[in-house]
Amino acid sequence: MILVVAATELELTGADDAAVLACGLGPVEAAAATARALALSTPAALVNVGIAGAKTIGPPALVLGSEAVYCDIAADPGAVLPRVERVEPDATLLTAARRALPDAHVCPIATCAAIGGGTACEVEAMEGFGVLRAAELAGVPAVELRCVSNLVGERDRSRWRFDDALATLEAALSRLLAELQ
């Protein structure tokens, strides 16, 4: 079984042959809901999907995460307490995802609690680190797939391309799941 996790049910379209979890918005909800789901059942793999903002990659481009970077913690370089601020995807899943989605960009994806968090990463989302960290702690291989819906910093939501991004994400998720089956 493959578990597909997204913040909302709208982002889960295309996951017809997989178990699904709408984890809620933001890194805390994502981590908590994913950890609970993984405590109840252990899938063979986990795919985190959703829309994202990007600095220069225009919508509706696909992005595979080379790592999930938790920017709410990483933003304080002077902190002395030990912390985890990066999670890498499973290498085998990322390779399969690149095969299924050869046109997808591959880069770090920032996880921020706020929209337009002003990170150093090209792509920003709100759940990836929480989902991938929960999967890592549960020993479940995971990968993150996003579709760009807007440019980071664009406050006029009428300019965001939700429909295009969701349609592109649905088609990409179907191709990815077919590759992973």
C-alpha positions in Angstrom: 0.0 0.0 0.0 1.1 3.5 -0.8 -0.1 6.4 1.4 -0.6 9.7 -0.3 -0.6 12.7 2.1 -1.8 16.2 1.2 -2.9 19.2 3.2 -6.4 19.2 1.6 -8.7 16.7 -0.2 -8.5 18.8 -3.4 -4.8 17.9 -3.7 -5.5 14.2 -3.4 -7.3 13.8 -6.7 -5.4 11.3 -8.8 -4.6 9.0 -5.9 -7.3 6.5 -6.9 -5.4 3.3 -6.1 -3.7 4.5 -2.9 -4.6 5.2 0.7 -5.0 8.9 1.3 -4.7 11.3 4.2 -5.8 15.0 4.2 -3.4 16.1 7.0 -4.4 19.7 7.4 -2.5 23.0 6.8 0.9 23.7 8.1 3.9 21.7 9.5 2.4 20.9 12.9 -0.9 19.5 11.6 1.0 17.7 8.9 3.4 16.0 11.3 0.8 15.1 13.8 -1.7 13.7 11.4 0.9 11.7 9.5 2.5 10.3 12.7 -1.0 9.2 13.8 -1.7 7.5 10.4 1.7 5.8 10.4 1.1 4.5 14.0 -2.1 2.9 12.8 -0.8 1.4 9.6 2.6 1.0 7.9 2.5 1.7 4.1 5.2 0.5 1.8 5.8 4.1 0.8 4.5 7.6 1.3 4.1 10.4 -1.2 3.5 13.9 0.0 1.7 16.0 -2.6 0.4 19.5 -2.9 0.6 23.0 -4.4 3.5 25.3 -3.7 4.9 28.8 -4.4 8.1 29.4 -6.2 10.5 32.3 -6.7 11.3 31.8 -10.4 9.7 28.5 -11.5 6.4 29.5 -13.0 3.0 27.7 -12.6 2.1 25.0 -13.2 5.5 23.4 -13.1 6.1 20.2 -11.1 8.8 20.0 -8.4 10.3 17.0 -6.7 11.9 17.7 -3.4 15.6 16.8 -3.1 15.2 17.6 0.6 12.5 19.2 2.8 13.9 22.1 4.7 12.1 23.3 7.9 12.7 27.0 7.6 10.9 28.1 10.8 13.8 26.5 12.8 16.6 27.0 10.2 15.9 30.8 10.2 17.9 31.1 13.5 21.5 30.2 12.7 22.6 31.2 16.2 20.6 28.6 18.0 22.7 26.2 20.0 20.2 23.5 20.7 20.4 20.4 18.6 17.7 20.3 15.9 16.6 18.6 12.7 16.0 21.0 10.0 16.3 18.9 6.8 14.9 15.6 5.7 15.9 13.8 2.5 13.5 11.8 0.5 14.0 8.1 0.0 16.6 7.8 -2.9 14.8 4.9 -4.6 11.4 6.7 -4.5 13.0 9.9 -5.8 14.7 8.0 -8.7 11.3 6.4 -9.5 9.6 9.8 -9.4 12.2 11.3 -11.7 11.6 8.4 -14.1 7.8 9.0 -14.0 8.1 12.8 -14.2 11.1 13.6 -16.3 10.2 17.2 -16.8 9.9 17.9 -13.0 12.3 20.3 -11.4 14.3 18.7 -8.5 15.3 21.0 -5.7 15.0 21.6 -2.0 11.5 22.6 -0.9 11.1 24.9 2.1 8.5 24.2 4.7 7.2 27.4 6.4 4.3 28.0 8.7 3.5 31.2 6.8 2.8 31.8 3.1 5.8 33.6 1.5 8.2 32.8 4.4 11.1 34.5 2.7 13.4 31.5 2.6 16.5 30.8 0.6 14.8 27.9 -1.2 13.4 28.3 -4.7 10.1 26.5 -3.7 8.0 27.0 -0.6 5.2 24.8 0.8 3.7 24.3 4.3 3.7 20.6 5.1 6.6 18.7 3.5 9.0 18.6 6.3 6.4 17.5 8.9 5.2 14.7 6.6 8.7 13.5 5.6 10.0 13.7 9.2 7.1 11.6 10.5 7.7 9.1 7.8 11.5 9.0 8.5 10.8 8.4 12.2 8.4 5.6 11.4 10.9 4.0 8.9 8.6 4.6 5.9 10.2 5.7 2.6 8.8 9.0 1.4 9.1 11.6 -1.3 7.6 15.0 -1.9 5.9 16.2 -5.1 4.6 19.7 -5.6 3.0 21.7 -8.3 3.7 25.4 -8.5 0.5 27.5 -8.2 1.9 30.9 -7.7 5.1 33.0 -7.4 6.3 33.6 -3.8 5.3 37.1 -2.7 2.3 37.4 -5.0 -0.4 38.5 -2.6 -3.1 38.8 -5.2 -4.7 35.4 -5.0 -6.7 36.0 -8.2 -3.3 35.6 -10.0 -2.6 32.2 -8.4 -3.3 29.3 -10.8 -5.0 26.9 -8.4 -7.0 25.1 -11.1 -4.0 24.6 -13.4 -1.8 23.4 -10.6 -4.4 21.0 -9.3 -5.0 19.5 -12.7 -1.3 19.2 -13.4 -0.8 17.6 -9.9 -3.6 15.1 -10.5 -2.0 13.9 -13.8 1.5 13.8 -12.3 0.3 11.8 -9.2 -1.4 9.3 -11.4 1.8 8.8 -13.4 3.9 8.6 -10.2 1.6 6.0 -8.6 1.6 3.9 -11.8 5.4 3.9 -11.6 5.5 2.9 -8.0 2.9 0.1 -8.2 
